[in-house]
Amino acid sequence: MKDLVIIGAGGHSKDIADVALKSGYNLLGFLDDNLNTKSIFDYPILSSIHEYLIRSSSHINFFIGIGNNLIRKELANKYSHLNFITLIHPSVKIAQNVEIGKGTVIGANSVINSSVRIGEHSIVNANAVISHDCQIGNYSHIAPGAILCGTVFIGDLTHIGAGTVVRNNIDICSNVTVGIGSVIVKDINVEGTYFGVPVVKH
């Protein structure tokens, strides 16, 4: 059984812990700079983040359990020497010819169809559907229940809100936030926040 330490001790880290435990990892505990919390699921908060990572063992696996895309990117770059793993919930359905980058999590009951490419340190949350030939960049988040139809491109640091539907053959640039329950039927080429049916920039 492989040892794992989760960086972050907020709400998203609980989801990560569940996937990790169901995937057979030996969870040693969590790292967080807010040490007021003592444990999660009876697993200890081991230390503040930097204090632990500067003396970490090379045989330990790590995962950044923080939902904020930009913070995940900052930590991944700062501690790029660590052995970051990929986590896939046992209930996930994955088709042929799929690539998933290190540090990325695929949540419960998600469906990843054929020829999908998912970058590093991204989140595909529970019940998401990623259809054929989609590409998702680094440090992005596909929230629960979102649906990407075929050949959708998502840039880096982009958040697709819960329950959002993206039509096939759509490109969405980096640094975009799409609100919950939105419908995207045209390319998004300008950074910013979008929501609505269909989406408009706000």
Order of alpha helices (4+ residues) and beta strands (2+ residues): beta-alpha-beta-beta-beta-alpha-beta-alpha-beta-beta-beta-beta-beta-beta-beta-beta-beta-beta-beta-beta-beta-beta-beta-beta-beta-beta-beta-beta
